[in-house]
Amino acid sequence: MSVFVLMAGGTGGHLFPAMALAQELRRRGHVIHLMTDHRVQSYGDNFPAREVHIVPSATPSVSNPLVFARAAVKILWGTAVAWGKLRTIQPDAVIGFGGYPVFPPFLAARLAGIPGILHEQNAVMGRANRALARYASRIALSFARTQKAEPFAGKSVLTGNPVRDRVRDVAGSPYHPFSADTPIRLVVFGGSQGARAFADFMPPAIAELSPELRSRLRIVQQCRPEDLDRVADAYRQAHVNVELQPFFSDLPERMSSCHLVVARAGASTVAELTVLGRPAILVPLPGSIDGDQKNNALVVDAARGGWIVEQATISPPSLANRLTSLFGDPAILTAAAAAAKSLGQPNAVEQLAGLAEAAAGKGKTT
């Protein structure tokens, strides 16, 4: 038995692969701790850890010296807090999943001589991971071609991006095409950084569809609580069957039974879509410094497993035309489902767990 500390930023994109690894390592008889930030309360209620440790962290900004100085002080404080916790936990290895909340505890692990692995979920290596890469024993990649990870090729290994047990449990469900007179199931979600945009452009686009097509739609859409009433009213006026919630705990099951997904292109979303083998219209989060979501989506688009649509180009008529075209030719969606499935890496969690066990087997460094 080994003791592992997993470190992740407190959003779903970082926590979901960490959760998948925690589930696998616990199956192998290991003890798991999690170090993260306060946002974990929205995503990590069911995280399979012996204990969850909140560590102070901050995102530095080089454009504002005062903000940078405050962030530096908080990072140093977080490093000290994490170092004290690590001395108590005595882990055999740590695994970081990106985001600046990982910076203090991963640096503390380095100072304490504990082997560390960094996992990069995106097709572009994130800034926090790039800053910490020199301290990592190994770097696990999700994409065969990961931009900005080239300087660390000597200690990088392709594992894929782990998906939660809940996704793996339904990964074997076949894609069932719809026929001319059966319902069409559409799932829409934007994650923590996209639900409002989807609430703005999806209802008017659906309203542009023909009455016959609208009558066949069964829409499941994630909405922020403050948007629920206006989105429900818009769909009601369009006479569309819709289910709206701020968060769907059974989203993997919803995706596995749908015909098309409209979503952001976060790393966990792409990993889950490809393991499930479901076609998607992917709308990358605009304004990202590294363009990570766009590069994730480009991989799917290039394989013909989905279609990338830039948010700046979306209008209700253009999106309605795209949906009408796809729903008018089920064979296109069936082919895209198969192409998406070909990209999936359902065994990523076993690969990463093996890498973690190998790091723990080396013992603590001096």
Secondary structure as UniProt FT lines:
FT   STRAND          3..7
FT   HELIX           12..27
FT   TURN            28..29
FT   STRAND          31..36
FT   HELIX           38..42
FT   TURN            45..46
FT   STRAND          51..54
FT   TURN            62..63
FT   HELIX           65..89
FT   STRAND          93..96
FT   HELIX           100..102
FT   HELIX           103..111
FT   TURN            112..113
FT   STRAND          116..120
FT   HELIX           127..132
FT   HELIX           133..135
FT   STRAND          138..141
FT   HELIX           150..155
FT   STRAND          156..158
FT   HELIX           165..170
FT   TURN            171..172
FT   TURN            180..181
FT   STRAND          184..189
FT   HELIX           191..193
FT   HELIX           195..207
FT   HELIX           211..216
FT   STRAND          217..222
FT   HELIX           225..227
FT   HELIX           228..237
FT   TURN            238..239
FT   STRAND          241..245
FT   TURN            249..250
FT   HELIX           251..256
FT   STRAND          260..263
FT   HELIX           267..276
FT   STRAND          280..282
FT   TURN            286..287
FT   HELIX           292..302
FT   TURN            303..304
FT   STRAND          306..308
FT   HELIX           311..313
FT   HELIX           316..327
FT   HELIX           330..342
FT   TURN            346..347
FT   HELIX           348..361
//
